[in-house]
Amino acid sequence: MTDHNTLEQTLSTEKFGEFWAEVVGVWEYGFMGVDIGHIIVGVLIFAAFLLIRGLFSKYVLHKLHGWASRTDTDVDDKVVDALIPPIRFVPVVLGVFFAGQYLALDEHLALFFGRLLRTLIAYTIFWGLYRVLVPLSRLIRGLEKLLTPLMVQWMFRVMRVVVVVVGGAVILEIWGIAVAPLLAGLGLFGAAVALGAQDLFKNLIGGLTIIAEKRFQPGEWIKVDGVVEGTVEDIGFRSTKIRRFDKAPVHVPNSQLSDAAVTNFTRMTHRRIKWTIGVVYGTNVDQLKIIRDEIMKYIKENGAFASPDEVSTFVRVDSFGASSIDFLVYCFTKTTVWGEWLEIKEAFAHEIKDIVENRAGTSFAFPSTSLYVEQWPDDTPEMFVPPGEKKRA
């Protein structure tokens, strides 16, 4: 009986020892050969760096932002705001690095982990460069004198695209993907795409032409006959967004704007008034001279009109129309603002009406037709003529 109990006790001890050996084996092998204990410690190390990230953001970056806000310029504030997200990502990269160092990975995992770490570092660097380009563009004000603000804006847009492309190429190289052979392999595909994207490149060149020639800029009022009239909002790589006066946006391809005749009303130095004023044929020469002189006098003495020495100004009898003697009134206002120009035109129209009817003592002509009948048919009834009226034949 004693031997039986001893045997059972021995078997239980052996089974428990085997079970414990399995537990230890699982613990030591863990995930992909990494000890579970090391994994737990690695996760704790990474969590500690996340905690450091929060404290770093709360105190250090807050101090940095406060320091930038005390300067006279706001450019450093924009730079700090742009760099804060990439800087806040640095503790995450450090956490990954130290956690990986503690795990003591084997050769294959260490290779993968090293590539992952370098990818995170490259991503952080190019992310920061991408974000900081916009505020840095405000520092280069000298280029705007040589080029234009829009040209500088386009240049930094291209630089941001270059940063993305180079950053992507660096990450591909980290993972062992050679970029040069890849680009060479895509050569034929690129040629096919280029043939199908001729309009895209044409519009891109058209946009560069618009900016280089300084035809118009955002905020200016332009008109393209038969296409659109409105305010320019944005000049993109492919098209220009123009807001019509009814507030409807119109996207016009850049190539169409670069080849067309564009009228830029915003850059007018003066705004023109060109009228044809017809008076009745009963107006005598003296009355015509009074009308001419009074209108010219009003233009010269009114401060809203540009001086005849600056711009072409005419008030002349121009032609004998079908039912009127026509004056040509040609002058310019100093203002180019549409509302102010309309107000000046209205006052000018009131003055001309007063000159013609009151000072000159004549009247405006209106389209009319005179019918002369040599002989009425024999059976035509006799025309009734009211008393005091003369019969017209």
Secondary structure, 3 states (H helix, E strand, C coil): CHHHHHHHHHHHHHHHHHHHHHHHHHHHHCECCECHHHHHHHHHHHHHHHHHHHHHHHHHHHHHHHHHHCCCCCHHHHHHHHHHHHHHHHHHHHHHHHHHHHHCCCHHHHHHHHHHHHHHHHHHHHHHHHHHHHHHHCCCCHHHHHCCHHHHHHHHHHHHHHHHHHHHHHHHHHCCCCHHHHHHHCHHHHHHHHHHCHHHHHHHHHHHHHHHHCCCCCCCEEEECCCEEEEEEEECCCEEEEEECCCCEEEEEHHHHHHCCEEEHHHCCCEEEEEEEEECCCCCHHHHHHHHHHHHHHHHHCCCECCCCCCCCEEEEEEECCCCEEEEEEEEECCCCHHHHHHHHHHHHHHHHHHHHHHCCCCECCCCCCCCCCCCCCCCCCCCCCCCCCCCC
